[in-house]
Amino acid sequence: MPASGTTKSTTASQPSAEIPPTNHTCELRVACGSPEEALILRNTLAVDRELQPDKLVRVIMADGSTLNISFLCPDARLLRAAFNAFMDSLILAARTIEAFGPPLPMQQDCK
């Protein structure tokens, strides 16, 4: 982790073909309890790939204690369905962090 305490991490679904022109976008910012929680959420949510990566792009970034999510899609119906499914996963991951408590501070070196 950088000394300033700010972390920036990005992941995006990788399209298998060229993405058509994007007419619809959806952006979401989630305030997390700490930079560690934002990274845990990002890493948890990034493993699920989009079902139609040739039509939809999802970008997830952890910027400090904020999680930024962007969806790009030419079809509003597909965008809505993908966003709703993502929100279900986000809620489950956030509730899991709540249930088990905040993450322990990351250790620099183990002895």
N, C-alpha and C positions, 0 to 999 in steps of 0.2 A: 504494500500500500504506500503511495507517495507520502512524504513527510507532511505536506500541507493538509492531509486528511481528505482531500478531494479525490474521488475515484471516478473514472469514466470508462465504461465498458459498453460495447455495442455488439449486437447480433442481429442478423437479418436472415429471413428465409431466402434460400438460393433458388431463383427461378430456373427451370429446366429449359426454357425457351425464351425468346425475346418477349418482353412484357408489352402488351398493347398500350396505347395512350391511356393515361390515367385521368378519369374525370371526377372520381370521388376519393376523398381522404377522410380519415378519422384520426384524431390525435387525443391522447390521454396522458395526464400527468398524475402520478400517485406519490403522495408524501409518505415516506417510510420513517420508521423510528430512528434509523441509523444508516450509514453507508453500507454496513454489513448486511442489514435486512434488505436493502435495495439490490445488492449483488445476489443474495440468496434467491429473491424473487426472480430476478433476471435469469439466473442460471437454471432455475426450476422451469420457468415458462419457455425458455429458448429451445428446450429439447423437443417440443411438439412442433413438427413441421406442418406447413399449410397443406391441405388436401389438393388444392389447385395452385401450385406455385407459379404456373405460367400465367395466371390471371390475378394473383393477389400477392402483394409484398407486405411483410410485417417487419418493422424495425423496433428493437427493444434496446434502450440505452439506460444504464444506471449512471446518474450524474450526482455524485455525493449521496445524499439521502433521498433523492427524487428518482423515480422510475418514469421514463418517458417512452411511450409506445405510439407508433404511427402505423396506420394501415393505408395502403394505396391500392385502388381497384377500379376497373372500368365499369363494373356492374354493382349498382347500389344494393341489390338483393343479396349478392354474395358477400359484400362488405358487411352488411348487417348480420348475416349468419355467422361469419368469421368473428366479428367483434363480440357477439353474444356468447359464443363458445369460449372465446378468450377470457371474457369477464367471469364466466363460471370457474375457469381454472385459476384466475387471479384471486378470486374470493376464497377458494379452497386453500390456496397456498398462504394467503394472509391469515386465515383462521388457524391454520396449522402453526404458524409462527406465534400467534396469540396464545394458543393452547399450550405450547411447550416453552413459552417465554422467549425473551430476546436472545439472539446469538451471543456466545461468549466472545470477548475481544480476540481478534486474531493474534496469535503468538508469532513473534519474529523468528525466534530460534528455539528449538526444543532441546532441553538438556536433561 
